Amino acid sequence: MKLFQLLSLVVVALLLLVSPAAAQTVGAFSSKGLSAGLGAGLIIIGAAWGLGKIGTAALESMARQPEVLNKVQTAMIIIAALLEGATFFALLICLLLALGIGG
């Protein structure tokens, strides 16, 4: 929990510090590109954390009850596929915002 709080504080501090610098468009950098890049990074971190939680819970349940291996494995794969779909959708939105399409 402390790590999450520290990470949140760092993200907020970076957003506050980047805001004035991102107001000026210099070269290829823009506020849309920076915010979309930050959003994409947060999406990937969240997806990795979610997949890790899914894998951990599945392995723990399979270790406790080996007879439900097939049911747990099927449910884990379905949930992971749904998570990946949501992740790709969010990354697509960030990419569209970075390119200036639809925003």
N, CA and C atoms as a LAMMPS dump frame, in Angstrom:
ITEM: TIMESTEP
0
ITEM: NUMBER OF ATOMS
309
ITEM: BOX BOUNDS ff ff ff
-5.0000000000000000e+02 5.0000000000000000e+02
-5.0000000000000000e+02 5.0000000000000000e+02
-5.0000000000000000e+02 5.0000000000000000e+02
ITEM: ATOMS id mol type element x y z
1 1 1 N 0.825 -1.192 0
2 1 2 C 0 0 0
3 1 3 C 0.869 1.255 0
4 2 1 N 1.961 1.208 0.744
5 2 2 C 2.868 2.355 0.791
6 2 3 C 3.475 2.619 -0.583
7 3 1 N 3.799 1.543 -1.297
8 3 2 C 4.38 1.694 -2.634
9 3 3 C 3.385 2.358 -3.58
10 4 1 N 2.122 1.957 -3.493
11 4 2 C 1.088 2.56 -4.334
12 4 3 C 0.915 4.038 -4
13 5 1 N 0.946 4.38 -2.729
14 5 2 C 0.819 5.781 -2.328
15 5 3 C 2.002 6.597 -2.839
16 6 1 N 3.196 6.046 -2.732
17 6 2 C 4.386 6.736 -3.211
18 6 3 C 4.335 6.911 -4.729
19 7 1 N 3.916 5.858 -5.423
20 7 2 C 3.809 5.935 -6.879
21 7 3 C 2.769 6.974 -7.285
22 8 1 N 1.654 7.014 -6.574
23 8 2 C 0.621 8.011 -6.864
24 8 3 C 1.138 9.426 -6.65
25 9 1 N 1.886 9.622 -5.573
26 9 2 C 2.449 10.935 -5.291
27 9 3 C 3.434 11.359 -6.372
28 10 1 N 4.25 10.434 -6.844
29 10 2 C 5.216 10.738 -7.903
30 10 3 C 4.489 11.103 -9.197
31 11 1 N 3.418 10.373 -9.53
32 11 2 C 2.665 10.665 -10.753
33 11 3 C 2.03 12.048 -10.666
34 12 1 N 1.437 12.375 -9.52
35 12 2 C 0.827 13.693 -9.354
36 12 3 C 1.881 14.791 -9.447
37 13 1 N 3.024 14.581 -8.82
38 13 2 C 4.099 15.578 -8.883
39 13 3 C 4.581 15.77 -10.318
40 14 1 N 4.734 14.674 -11.051
41 14 2 C 5.163 14.779 -12.445
42 14 3 C 4.125 15.51 -13.295
43 15 1 N 2.856 15.225 -13.055
44 15 2 C 1.818 15.921 -13.808
45 15 3 C 1.828 17.415 -13.527
46 16 1 N 2.063 17.78 -12.284
47 16 2 C 2.103 19.203 -11.943
48 16 3 C 3.333 19.896 -12.527
49 17 1 N 4.452 19.179 -12.567
50 17 2 C 5.677 19.767 -13.089
51 17 3 C 5.7 19.806 -14.613
52 18 1 N 5.074 18.838 -15.253
53 18 2 C 5.101 18.753 -16.709
54 18 3 C 4.12 19.74 -17.329
55 19 1 N 3.087 20.102 -16.623
56 19 2 C 2.038 20.959 -17.173
57 19 3 C 2.57 22.262 -17.782
58 20 1 N 3.397 23.055 -17.075
59 20 2 C 3.903 24.274 -17.712
60 20 3 C 4.824 24.002 -18.898
61 21 1 N 5.618 22.95 -18.786
62 21 2 C 6.546 22.636 -19.866
63 21 3 C 5.802 22.121 -21.092
64 22 1 N 4.681 21.435 -20.87
65 22 2 C 3.933 20.871 -21.97
66 22 3 C 3.051 21.911 -22.659
67 23 1 N 2.908 23.087 -22.069
68 23 2 C 2.072 24.124 -22.663
69 23 3 C 2.675 24.654 -23.957
70 24 1 N 3.992 24.573 -24.076
71 24 2 C 4.66 25.021 -25.286
72 24 3 C 4.934 23.813 -26.17
73 25 1 N 4.661 23.964 -27.437
74 25 2 C 4.94 22.892 -28.381
75 25 3 C 6.325 23.118 -28.965
76 26 1 N 7.237 22.213 -28.638
77 26 2 C 8.604 22.304 -29.125
78 26 3 C 8.918 21.009 -29.853
79 27 1 N 9.119 21.113 -31.136
80 27 2 C 9.452 19.924 -31.907
81 27 3 C 8.296 18.94 -31.928
82 28 1 N 8.578 17.69 -31.547
83 28 2 C 7.574 16.639 -31.598
84 28 3 C 6.812 16.496 -30.292
85 29 1 N 7.18 17.273 -29.273
86 29 2 C 6.53 17.134 -27.981
87 29 3 C 5.315 18.044 -27.896
88 30 1 N 4.233 17.509 -27.365
89 30 2 C 3.035 18.304 -27.13
90 30 3 C 2.361 17.782 -25.874
91 31 1 N 1.456 18.553 -25.337
92 31 2 C 0.773 18.112 -24.124
93 31 3 C -0.093 16.89 -24.402
94 32 1 N -0.672 16.811 -25.596
95 32 2 C -1.465 15.636 -25.945
96 32 3 C -0.59 14.386 -25.998
97 33 1 N 0.565 14.533 -26.607
98 33 2 C 1.476 13.394 -26.71
99 33 3 C 1.993 12.944 -25.36
100 34 1 N 2.34 13.896 -24.507
101 34 2 C 2.825 13.547 -23.171
102 34 3 C 1.743 12.883 -22.332
103 35 1 N 0.549 13.432 -22.373
104 35 2 C -0.52 12.839 -21.575
105 35 3 C -0.928 11.476 -22.125
106 36 1 N -0.926 11.318 -23.439
107 36 2 C -1.246 10.015 -24.022
108 36 3 C -0.165 8.987 -23.689
109 37 1 N 1.094 9.411 -23.704
110 37 2 C 2.182 8.504 -23.339
111 37 3 C 2.116 8.09 -21.881
112 38 1 N 1.812 9.05 -21.022
113 38 2 C 1.661 8.736 -19.603
114 38 3 C 0.471 7.81 -19.388
115 39 1 N -0.624 8.074 -20.092
116 39 2 C -1.793 7.209 -19.993
117 39 3 C -1.493 5.794 -20.462
118 40 1 N -0.765 5.673 -21.561
119 40 2 C -0.413 4.349 -22.07
120 40 3 C 0.472 3.599 -21.077
121 41 1 N 1.411 4.306 -20.466
122 41 2 C 2.26 3.667 -19.463
123 41 3 C 1.468 3.182 -18.261
124 42 1 N 0.535 4 -17.796
125 42 2 C -0.303 3.6 -16.664
126 42 3 C -1.206 2.426 -17.029
127 43 1 N -1.674 2.397 -18.265
128 43 2 C -2.506 1.279 -18.713
129 43 3 C -1.712 -0.021 -18.695
130 44 1 N -0.498 0.022 -19.186
131 44 2 C 0.335 -1.183 -19.219
132 44 3 C 0.665 -1.646 -17.803
133 45 1 N 0.97 -0.707 -16.913
134 45 2 C 1.249 -1.072 -15.519
135 45 3 C 0.016 -1.718 -14.892
136 46 1 N -1.151 -1.122 -15.13
137 46 2 C -2.379 -1.682 -14.575
138 46 3 C -2.697 -3.057 -15.132
139 47 1 N -2.488 -3.253 -16.421
140 47 2 C -2.748 -4.555 -17.031
141 47 3 C -1.79 -5.612 -16.497
142 48 1 N -0.528 -5.255 -16.345
143 48 2 C 0.447 -6.204 -15.807
144 48 3 C 0.096 -6.572 -14.369
145 49 1 N -0.322 -5.585 -13.591
146 49 2 C -0.704 -5.856 -12.207
147 49 3 C -1.939 -6.766 -12.173
148 50 1 N -2.912 -6.488 -13.032
149 50 2 C -4.119 -7.304 -13.087
150 50 3 C -3.833 -8.738 -13.51
151 51 1 N -3 -8.905 -14.527
152 51 2 C -2.643 -10.261 -14.963
153 51 3 C -1.87 -11.008 -13.882
154 52 1 N -1.03 -10.29 -13.161
155 52 2 C -0.313 -10.918 -12.045
156 52 3 C -1.247 -11.386 -10.953
157 53 1 N -2.252 -10.552 -10.641
158 53 2 C -3.24 -10.942 -9.635
159 53 3 C -4.054 -12.146 -10.094
160 54 1 N -4.421 -12.184 -11.366
161 54 2 C -5.181 -13.316 -11.906
162 54 3 C -4.354 -14.597 -11.799
163 55 1 N -3.099 -14.512 -12.228
164 55 2 C -2.23 -15.688 -12.168
165 55 3 C -1.99 -16.168 -10.749
166 56 1 N -1.781 -15.233 -9.834
167 56 2 C -1.551 -15.595 -8.438
168 56 3 C -2.766 -16.3 -7.847
169 57 1 N -3.932 -15.724 -8.06
170 57 2 C -5.151 -16.321 -7.508
171 57 3 C -5.425 -17.693 -8.123
172 58 1 N -5.187 -17.831 -9.422
173 58 2 C -5.431 -19.115 -10.084
174 58 3 C -4.479 -20.186 -9.565
175 59 1 N -3.209 -19.837 -9.43
176 59 2 C -2.248 -20.828 -8.938
177 59 3 C -2.527 -21.225 -7.492
178 60 1 N -2.926 -20.264 -6.678
179 60 2 C -3.255 -20.59 -5.289
180 60 3 C -4.468 -21.507 -5.214
181 61 1 N -5.49 -21.229 -6.013
182 61 2 C -6.683 -22.073 -5.967
183 61 3 C -6.404 -23.465 -6.535
184 62 1 N -5.56 -23.56 -7.561
185 62 2 C -5.21 -24.868 -8.104
186 62 3 C -4.352 -25.666 -7.128
187 63 1 N -3.52 -24.975 -6.356
188 63 2 C -2.684 -25.673 -5.379
189 63 3 C -3.528 -26.202 -4.222
190 64 1 N -4.578 -25.469 -3.865
191 64 2 C -5.431 -25.905 -2.756
192 64 3 C -6.38 -27.022 -3.173
193 65 1 N -6.896 -26.938 -4.397
194 65 2 C -7.835 -27.946 -4.888
195 65 3 C -7.444 -28.374 -6.299
196 66 1 N -6.55 -29.332 -6.423
197 66 2 C -6.079 -29.744 -7.756
198 66 3 C -7.18 -30.296 -8.658
199 67 1 N -8.285 -30.761 -8.076
200 67 2 C -9.349 -31.346 -8.9
201 67 3 C -10.116 -30.313 -9.718
202 68 1 N -10.001 -29.031 -9.389
203 68 2 C -10.698 -27.987 -10.157
204 68 3 C -9.758 -27.29 -11.145
205 69 1 N -8.681 -27.94 -11.47
206 69 2 C -7.654 -27.366 -12.349
207 69 3 C -8.234 -26.86 -13.665
208 70 1 N -9.03 -27.696 -14.353
209 70 2 C -9.545 -27.312 -15.676
210 70 3 C -10.507 -26.135 -15.602
211 71 1 N -11.37 -26.112 -14.596
212 71 2 C -12.327 -25.007 -14.465
213 71 3 C -11.621 -23.695 -14.157
214 72 1 N -10.643 -23.753 -13.257
215 72 2 C -9.913 -22.533 -12.885
216 72 3 C -9.086 -22.032 -14.055
217 73 1 N -8.458 -22.953 -14.762
218 73 2 C -7.625 -22.562 -15.895
219 73 3 C -8.469 -21.919 -17.002
220 74 1 N -9.642 -22.478 -17.276
221 74 2 C -10.526 -21.904 -18.29
222 74 3 C -11.001 -20.513 -17.883
223 75 1 N -11.406 -20.373 -16.629
224 75 2 C -11.864 -19.067 -16.138
225 75 3 C -10.726 -18.051 -16.18
226 76 1 N -9.511 -18.476 -15.837
227 76 2 C -8.358 -17.576 -15.853
228 76 3 C -8.075 -17.089 -17.274
229 77 1 N -8.154 -17.961 -18.239
230 77 2 C -7.879 -17.572 -19.614
231 77 3 C -8.947 -16.605 -20.127
232 78 1 N -10.214 -16.843 -19.783
233 78 2 C -11.288 -15.946 -20.206
234 78 3 C -11.11 -14.563 -19.59
235 79 1 N -10.825 -14.514 -18.297
236 79 2 C -10.639 -13.226 -17.619
237 79 3 C -9.427 -12.495 -18.176
238 80 1 N -8.337 -13.217 -18.429
239 80 2 C -7.14 -12.586 -18.995
240 80 3 C -7.416 -12.032 -20.393
241 81 1 N -8.207 -12.748 -21.188
242 81 2 C -8.545 -12.257 -22.532
243 81 3 C -9.39 -10.991 -22.449
244 82 1 N -10.339 -10.944 -21.518
245 82 2 C -11.144 -9.735 -21.349
246 82 3 C -10.282 -8.564 -20.889
247 83 1 N -9.344 -8.823 -20.009
248 83 2 C -8.443 -7.774 -19.537
249 83 3 C -7.566 -7.255 -20.673
250 84 1 N -7.07 -8.142 -21.484
251 84 2 C -6.252 -7.722 -22.623
252 84 3 C -7.074 -6.909 -23.623
253 85 1 N -8.32 -7.29 -23.833
254 85 2 C -9.177 -6.53 -24.732
255 85 3 C -9.397 -5.11 -24.235
256 86 1 N -9.66 -4.972 -22.937
257 86 2 C -9.844 -3.636 -22.36
258 86 3 C -8.547 -2.831 -22.439
259 87 1 N -7.424 -3.495 -22.25
260 87 2 C -6.121 -2.833 -22.329
261 87 3 C -5.859 -2.316 -23.742
262 88 1 N -6.125 -3.145 -24.741
263 88 2 C -5.906 -2.714 -26.123
264 88 3 C -6.832 -1.565 -26.504
265 89 1 N -8.078 -1.592 -26.012
266 89 2 C -9.003 -0.495 -26.281
267 89 3 C -8.474 0.804 -25.674
268 90 1 N -8.001 0.742 -24.427
269 90 2 C -7.473 1.939 -23.772
270 90 3 C -6.214 2.441 -24.478
271 91 1 N -5.352 1.535 -24.919
272 91 2 C -4.162 1.948 -25.654
273 91 3 C -4.529 2.587 -26.994
274 92 1 N -5.573 2.078 -27.632
275 92 2 C -6.03 2.671 -28.882
276 92 3 C -6.53 4.093 -28.648
277 93 1 N -7.263 4.304 -27.57
278 93 2 C -7.735 5.645 -27.239
279 93 3 C -6.543 6.58 -27.011
280 94 1 N -5.524 6.113 -26.275
281 94 2 C -4.332 6.945 -26.046
282 94 3 C -3.621 7.258 -27.358
283 95 1 N -3.535 6.276 -28.24
284 95 2 C -2.888 6.5 -29.536
285 95 3 C -3.666 7.516 -30.366
286 96 1 N -4.987 7.407 -30.363
287 96 2 C -5.8 8.37 -31.108
288 96 3 C -5.65 9.774 -30.543
289 97 1 N -5.595 9.887 -29.221
290 97 2 C -5.386 11.202 -28.617
291 97 3 C -4.01 11.763 -28.94
292 98 1 N -2.994 10.911 -28.962
293 98 2 C -1.632 11.355 -29.271
294 98 3 C -1.539 11.862 -30.709
295 99 1 N -2.274 11.224 -31.604
296 99 2 C -2.243 11.645 -32.997
297 99 3 C -3.178 12.802 -33.287
298 100 1 N -3.988 13.172 -32.29
299 100 2 C -4.891 14.293 -32.459
300 100 3 C -6.172 13.949 -33.171
301 101 1 N -6.495 12.665 -33.217
302 101 2 C -7.731 12.22 -33.886
303 101 3 C -8.809 12.062 -32.814
304 102 1 N -9.89 12.763 -32.955
305 102 2 C -11.015 12.597 -32.049
306 102 3 C -10.857 13.355 -30.738
307 103 1 N -10.025 14.336 -30.658
308 103 2 C -9.899 15.043 -29.41
309 103 3 C -9.586 16.439 -29.657
